[in-house]
Amino acid sequence: MPGPWTEQNDRMRPGPPRGATASLEVTVTPDMTARVDGREIHAVYGTVPLVAHVEQVCRTLLEPHLEAGEEGVGAKIELLHRAPVPVGATISLVATVASVAQDSLTCEILVREGGSVVARGSFEQRIVQIDAFLAEIDARRPAPQAG
């Protein structure tokens, strides 16, 4: 399946170079706290919003290299959430391209609050043909229940 970095794709754009970076600064708000079933567990930056911010910053490295008909999807994430960050604090996420393959982009991620590392890990995005991806979603959709 052609991707943005394959020789079969004659409109190929080069992928981002290894070592390229993107950054994102986020001020922790009350809606970003650790929650389960909508109930606040801890009044600190939660892992769920951390994952969303990791995907957001890594996607900025992928999007300029997608061709028409292609899309990036999250495939693998590994995160170590090392320290609590209180509401009102500002974190800085830096994503660095670790590897580029024919059908994927992997970024290393480092998250700091002040001078401290509060999280680190990696995020892999796969490049898919949007038509095939939508067809797979349709094939997995549950049949309507008679009623």
N, C-alpha and C positions, 0 to 999 in steps of 0.2 A: 504494500500500500504506500503510495508516494507520500512523503512528508516534506517539511520545509527544507530538509537537509539532504534529500536523496537525489541521485543523478537522474532518476526517471522523471523528476519534476522540472521541466524546462523553464519554469518561472521561479526557480529556486531563489530564495533569499538566503544569504549566509546566516547561520545561527549566531547567537551572541558568543563572543570569545570567552574562553575559560578565564576566570578572574574578573569578569565584568561584574559590577555591583549596582544595586538599587537600594534605596533606603526609604524608611517611612517612620515618621514620628507620630506618636499617639499619646494623648492625655487620657488617662484612665478615668472613666465616668461611672456613675453608679450602675448603669445598665450593663457594664462589662464585668461585674463581679461574678464570683464562683456561684453557679446556680444549678439546682437539680429540680426538674419539673416546675420551673418558674419560681422556686423558693430559694432565697439567698442562703448559701451555706457559710460563706466567708465574705467579708467586706473588702476583698482584695481582687486584683485582676485575675480573671478566671482562665482556665485552660481552653475553653471553647472559643472565647474571643481571641486568644493567642493564636490558635490554629487558623482562624479566619484572617487575622492580620498577616500571618506567615504566607498564606495563599495569596493574599492581595499583593504583597511586596514581590513575591516570586513571579507572579503573573506579569508584572510590569516588564520583566526581562524576557518573557516569552512572546507577548502580544505583537511586537513590531516584526516578528519573524514568521507569523502565521500567514499562509496564503488563503485566497478565497476558497471556501469550502472546507477549511480546516478549523479545528478547535483544540484547545488544550483542556485536559481533564486531570484532576488530582488523582495520582495513582498510589503514592506511598509517602507517608510522613513519619518521621522519627523525631520526637521532641523530649528534651529533658527540661522540665519546668523546675528551676532550682531554688527560686526565692520568691516570697510574697512581694507584691507591689500594691501600695495603698491607692485608694481613689484619690485623684488629684495629681498623682505623680505622672511624669512624662517618661515614656519608654522610647527607645530608638531601636528599630529593627534594621539590620543590614543583611541583605541576601547577596551571596556571591556565587556565580556560576561555577559549579564543580565539574560538571561533565555535560557534554552535548552529544547526543546520538541521533541516528536517523529518525527515530520516532519518540524521543524523550529529551527532557531537560531536567537536570538535577541541580538544585541550589543548596548550599550550606547556609544556615541562618544563625545569626548571633543577635541576641536581644539584651540591651543594657538599660539600666535605670541608674542615672548618675554614672558613677565609675564602676558599678557592679554588673557582672553578667548574671541575668535573671533567668535566661533560657537559651538553649542552643539545640541545633539539630539539623535535619535535612528534609527537603521536600522535592519529590519527583512528579513532574507533569508529563503525561503522555500526549502525543499529537495524534488526533483521530480525524477521519473524514466525517464531517458532520452528518451527511446523509446516512452513512452506515451506523453512526452512533444513535441517531434518531430512530432508525429501523430497529436497532437492538432494544431501545427503550420501549417501542411499541410492542415488540415480541414478548417482552417481560411484563407488560401491563396485565393485571388480573382481568379475567373475563367478567363482564357485568353479571351481577347476581339477579336471578329472576325474583320478581317480588311482588 
